Amino acid sequence: MNTWRIKPLDAILATAEKKSLHRSLGAFQLTMLGIGAIIGTGIFVLTAAAAQKAGPGMLFSFVVAGFVCAVAALCYSELASMVPVSGSAYTYTYAVMGELLAWTVGWALILEYAVAASAVCVGWSGYVMGLLKSYTGFELPYFLAAGPIWGWSGTLPTVDFTHGVVNLPAIIVALLVTGLLVIGTSESAKVNALLVVVKVTALTAFIALSLPIIKGENFTPLMPTGLIGPEGLGVIGAAASIFFAYVGFDAVSTAAEETKNPQKNVPIGLIASLGICTVFYLLVAAGVIGTVGAQPLTVNGVVLSPDSAAFSEACRAATEAGNAPIVCSREALAEVLRMSGFEQVGNLIGVAAMIALPSVILMMIYGQTRIFFVMARDGLLPEKLADVHPKFKTPWKMTIFTGLCVAIAGAFFPVGQLADISNSGTLFAFFMVAIAIMVLRIKEPNRHRPFKTPLVWIIAPLAALGCLGLYLNLPTVAKMVLPVWGAIGLVIYFAYSRRHSHVGKGLIEVHEDDADLPPPPATT
């Protein structure tokens, strides 16, 4: 049986027309969906980790990560406008490069969405515990407030429980969001639209208060760790991590099958949401650096990795001494304002993050269930996974399964490592999209393209090389997870998916009952 078989674009489009989900989203809703999915832990929490890796040079890290996302977004836009169906990079790869590579992309997207949701859960935990301490003085015991720290020794993984065992708040928020999605995404949509406004308002307030008091001397030395350093340090290493701050824009592409006039609105939603978020990020990063400084924490002149046990120990000692730098904070933006004399506003930023970050968790879990749904529709996963609840009309089985996985990962991994692991899956999917667009230009040059990527033979290679470069600058643990995860996926593919594939059986059409899924949470 040929594992390189493709699902023809014409068949995919015919399926979308005959068995489509309800088309209800316009350009504004897609932009809001993108902003809701993008703005989250990446900027609220990972700013501190980026500062530890690159110092003030993290400004360039945001630019690098934003540029890679921009060229990837242009590739996404062309494919999404041509193939306005659910499935994102998985569907595009299936149509262009065949089933086996499509499976690996879908499998990587599952890693991306689930681990990203876990990272946001851990970020939410940091803000909640910071608020509790600020208002009441209460702190959870260390073993319930954070997960252990994972490392790599030779060819074996290591784990350090001295700074945390299980992140209880992360488990709680993961299960609450899962319950909300099971009950119904129409309720989720209303909540998410409000939380997008809360996040944007919080970042705007931070920018308005921090920019007027920045000090030029805080920007020197500008790149204390250089351009590229060991174990993810340096400007490029920070870009590889902060790339997580942009993850989510492809959720716009995933919702193409539910979009009115997708040929026009999907590219608008992708590029508009990415552009708005990039401006916010640069202004927020400048505010952090200029107000309280963002030089890396060192021990004996050595810059420590923000996800290492040594860094946690150094931060604990600095906290006890009362001089912890912002790079140690688990609630960086709130802490910056407190350190700048705006304690109450800082607490309000913490409140905003606490109530808004669940919208990102919601979008990530929703995104993974959508990928599960499309893969099950193609027969690559058991179709029972796509069962829709008779009362709530939601894909309850895969939602609960995803939520449990998210809770487990959030409980036992730190936010930085989760973000880097998620990035590995994301970068692979983006890399494959960039390759797919070039292959399709050669194979089907005359196919109608409502949106054409400008300078495609420059933009697409830049996207592919940019994704590869960022992946190679991830920490070792994150780089190792992707091939291990991929190997597990290949076992599943050859043991189950290859034999049950609808395309392999000659079944191009799908079942009549696969169009019951609700619209995405950002619907207004």
N, C-alpha and C positions, 0 to 999 in steps of 0.2 A: 504494500500500500504506500503510495507516494506521500511522503511527509512534506514535500515542497509544493503541494497543491495549493492553489489560490482560490479565494472566493471572489469571483468577478465583480468588478465595480457595478456593472449593470444589475447583477443579481442583488447586491447589497442595497442599491437604490430602490429596486423593485420591492424588496422586503420592507424597506423603510416606508414606502408609500402604502403598501397593503396591510402591514401589521404595525403601523407606527404608533408611537406614544402621542399623547395629545400635545399639539403645538400651541403654546400659550405665551412664550417668552419673547420680548422685544429687546432692542439694543440696550435700553436703560436697565432692564431687569438682568440681562447678562453681565453688564458692567458691575452692577451691585453684587451679583453672584460672585464675580471674580474678586472684587474688593473684599467681600465677606470671607472668601476662601484664602486670600493672600495675607491680609493684615492679621497678624496673630502673634504666636509665640516668637516667630522670627525676629520681630522688631521689639516686642515687649520684653523678651527674655534673652535672646541670643546676642543682643548688642554687647552684653558684658563679655561673653565668650569671644566675640570678634575682637573686642578691645584687648583681651589677653593675648590673642594670637598676632595682632597687627598694630596695636596701639592706635594713635590717630590715623595711621594708614588704612584703618578700616573704611574710611571714606572712599578710598580707591577700591576697596573690596566690594562695597555696594555697587560701584560703577561697573566693575568687572562682571559681577554676578548679574546685574541688571542688563548688561550688554548681551551676555550669553542667552539670557531669557528672552531678550528682544528679538534676536535673530531666530531663536527657536519658535517664538510666537508667530513670526512671519511665515515660517514653514507650516506651523500648525494651521494658520489661517487659510492657506491655500488648500490644504487637504480637508480641513473641516468644511469649507465652503463647497468643495467638490463631493464630499461624502458626508452629508448632514445626518448622521445616525449616531446612536450611542456607541460607546466603546473606545473613543479617543484613539490613542496611538495603537492600541490592539487592533481595532478595526482597519485602520490605515495600513498597518503592516500585513494583515491578512490579505488585503486586496492587492498588495504590491509585491511582497516578498515571500508569501506562502505561509502555510499553517504552522510549521515548526517555529519559525521566528516570531510569528504572531503569538504563539503560546508563550514564548520566553518573555515577550513584551508584556503580555497580560499578567504573567506571573510576577514580573518586576513591578508593575503598577499596583498589584495587591500588596507587595512589600511597601511601596511608597505610601499608599494611603493609610494602611494600618499603623505603620510605625510613625508616620507623621501625626496621626491622631494621638498616639501614645505620647509623643513629644509635647504636644499641646496640653495634654492632661498634666504632665509633670510641670510645665510652665505655669499652668493655672494653680497647681499646688503651691508653688513658690510665692505667688502673689497672695493667696489666701492666708498662708501661714505668716507672711509679713504683715498683713493687715491685722490679724489676730494679736500678734505681738505688739504692734504699734498702739492698738486701741485698748487691749486688756492685759498685755504682758504675758499672755498664755503662749506656751510653746509645746508642741508635741515632743515626746521623747525622740531622740535622734533616729532610733531604729524604726520609727513609724513615719518619719517625715521625709525620708529619701531612700532610694534604692541603693544597692551596692555599686561599686565602681569596677568596671570590667577592663581588662588589659590583655596584653599578648606577650607571652614569654616563649621565644623560640617558635616552636610549631604548636604550642598549646595555649588556650585561653586561660586567663587568671581572673580571680574575683576577690575583691576586698570589701569585707562587711564592717570595717571599723568606723565608717562614716555614715552608714545607713543600711537597712535591711529590706524594708518594704515601704513604699510610698502610699500610705492609706488615702490621703485626699485624692490622689490621681485615680485610684480604683473607684472611689465614690462618684467622681464626675463622669468617668467613662460609663458607668452603669446607668446613671441618670439620663445622659444623652441617648444612650441606646434605648432606654425605655420610651423616651420622647419620640424617637424615630419609629419604634414599633407601633405606638399608638396612632401615629399618622403625621405625614409630612405637611399636611395643610396647616396643622397647628405649628409645626416646625417653621414653616415659611414666615408666619407672622412674627414669631420670636426672632428669627434670623434677621429680618429686615430692620427691626428695632436695634438689634445688637450691632449691626453694621454702622448705624448712626452713632451709637455710643462709642465705638472704637475710633471712628474718625474724629469725633468731638474731643476725645481724650488726647489723641495725638496732636490735634490743633492747639489745645490748651498747653501741652508740653512745649510745643514750638514757640508759642507766643510768650511764654514765661522765660524760656531758657536762652533764646537767641539774643535778647537785649543785654544779657549779662556775660556773654562769652568773653574769654581772655585769649588774646593771640598767643601768649607764651605757652598755653596748654597744647598747642599744636606742634610743639617741638620737643624732642626729635620727631619728625613726621613718620618715619618708618623704622622704628627701633629694632624690628625683627627682620628687616629686609623684604625683598620681593618674594622669595621662596625659602622656607626654612624646614627643618626636620619635623616629622610627625604633625603635619598640618599647620605649622606656624608660618608666619609671613603673610604678606598681602594676599597672595593667591590661595594660600591655605585657608585664610579667613574667608575669602570669597567662596571657596568650596563649601564651607560651613554655612555662611550667611545666605548661600543660595536657597536654603530652606525658607528664608523670609519671602521668597517669590513663589514658592511651590503653592499650587492651587489655581494658577491661571488656566491650567489645562482642564479644570473642572468646567470652564466655559465651553470648551470643545466637547467634553463628555456630554453636555446637555444639548448638543446640536439637534438631536432627534426631536426635542421638545421646543424648538425655536421657530417662531414665525420668520419667514424670509431669511433662512440661515445663511444663504449666500452673501447677504449684506450684513446681517446683524452679528454673526459669529466673529468675523474679523474686527468689527468695531468693538465688541465686548472684550475680546482678548487684548487688543492694543491699548484701549482706553483704560482698562483696569490696571494693566501693567505700568502705563505711564503715570497714572495718578499715584500709585503706590511707590514708585521710584522716587518721585519728588518728595513725598512724605518721609521716606527712609533717609534720604540725604540730609534733610533738614533736622530730623530727629538725631541722627548720628552727630551732626555738627553741634547740636545743643548739648549732647552728652560730653563730647570731647571738650568743648569750650568752657563749660561751667565748672566741672569737677575734675577734669583731666582723665585720660584714659591710657596711661602708660602701663605696660604689662607688669605683673607681680614677678619678682625674681628672687631666687635663693642662691646666694653665693655667686651672683652675676649671671645665673642661668635662668632663662625664661621657661616657665613650666607650662605643660599642656593643661588647658582648663578642665580636662576630664580625667586628670591623673590623681592618684591618692596623695601624692606629694603636694599638689596644688590645694586640695581640700584641707590638708593639714596646715599649710601655710596660711590659708584664709581663716581657719579656725583660730590660729594663734593671733592673727591680726585683729580678728573680731574681739577676742578676749582682751586685747590690749587697747581696744577702742579706736583703732586707726585702719580699719579694713578699707581698701580701695574699692572703687565701683566695680572692678572686674570680678570681685568676689560675690556680688549681689545676685540673688535669685529673683529680684524684682527691680531691675536696673532703673527704669524710668521713674518709678515712684521714689526710689532712693535718691536719685539725682535731685529731684525737687525738694526732698526733705533736707538734703545736705546744702541746698542753696537757699534755705530759709523759708521755703513754701511747704511747711510740713502738712498742713491740712489739705492743700491742693494735691500734694504728693499722695496722701491717703486716698483722695478722690480718684486719682489716676489708678491706684491699686484697686479701688472698688470697680472702676470701669473695666479694667483688665479681668477682674474676677467674674463679672457678669457677662463680658463680651467674648472671652476666649472659648467658651463652650460652643459658640456658633461655628468656629473653625473645626472643632472636634466633630460637630454635626456634619459639616460639609465633607470632611475626610471619610467618616464612616459611610455617609451617603455615597460618596464617590466609589468606595470599594464595593459596596453592594451593587452599584451600577455595572462595574466591570465583571463581577460575578454573574450578574444577570445576563449580560451579552455573551459571555463565554458558555454559560449553561444553555443559552438559546442556540448556540452553534454546536452543542453536544459535547464540548470539550470538558465540561464539568457535569455532574449529575443534575438532570433537569429538575429533580425534586427540590434542589437548593433554591430554585426560582419560584417556589410556591408562594402565592399571594394569600395573605390572611383573609378569611371570608368576611370578617367584620371590619377590620381596619384598612383593608386593601393595600397592605404594605408587604414587602418581601421579608417576612418576619424571621424565617429560619436563618437566612444569611446575615440579617441585621444582628440577631442575637449572637451568632457565632463570631461575627466581626467584633462586636462590642466586648465579648469575653477576651478575645485575643488582645484587643487594645488595652483592656484593664490589666492583663497580666504583664504585658511589656512595659506599661507605665509604672507598674509597681516595682519593677526590678532593674530598670535602667535609668541613668541620668539623662537629662534633657539634651545635652550636647551630643552624646553618643547616639541617642535616638534620631536626632536631626541628621547626623552624618550618615547613619544607616539608611534613613529614608532618602537622602540625597543620592545615594548610590543607585537605588532603583529608579529614581526620577531621571537622573542623568543618562542612564541606559535607554530609557524610553524616549527621551528627547533625541538622543543620538540616532536611534532607529528611525524616527520621524524625518530627521534631516537626510538620512540615506534614502528613505522611501520617496521623498519628493524628487530627488535627482533621478532615481530609477524610473519613476513614472513619467518624468519629462522626456526620457529617452524612449520608453516603451509605448506611451500613448501621447505623443506631442500634440495631437489635434483634438484631444478631449476638451470639452468646454470647461474653462476655469473661471468661475465668477470673480474670484480674487486670485491674482497672480503675484507670487512673491517677487518683488523687484530684485534685479541683479541676482537671480537665483543661483548662478554658478559661483557667486561670491558669498552670498548669504548662507546658503545651505552648507558648504564646506566649513565656513566659520562656525556655524552652529555645531556641526559634528566635532570639529577640532576643539571648540570651546568646552563642550561637554566632556570630551575625553581628557582634556587638560585638567579640568576641575576634579574629575574622578581620581586621577592619578595623584592629586594633592590632598585627598582625604586621608585621615588617620588609618593606620593599618587595620584596625578592627573593622571599620566601615568598609574598607576595600575587600576584606576577606568575606564579609557576609554575603555580598552579591553572588560570587561564584558558588558558594555553598548553597544558598537559597536556589540558585539556578539549577544546580545538580539535583536538588530535591524535586524541583519542578519537572526536570527531564524524566526522572523516574516515574512520576505520576503520568506524564504525557504518554510514554511508551507502554505503561502498564494499563492505562485506562483510556485516555483521551483519543489516542490514535485510532482505536477500534470503534469508538462511539461517535466520532466526528460526523456531523451531518453532511459536510462537503464530501468526506471520504465515502459516504454511502450514496452519494448522488442526490441528497436531499438539500436543495438550495433554499427552499422555502422554510419557514419556521412555523411553530404551532400557533393556533388561533388565540390562545389564552395568554400570550406573552405581553400584551399591551396594557396590563392593568396597573403598572407602576405609576405613582403620582408624579407631579412636576417637581423640580428641584426646590430646595428650601428657600431660595432667594426670591421666589415669586412674590410680587406685591399686589 
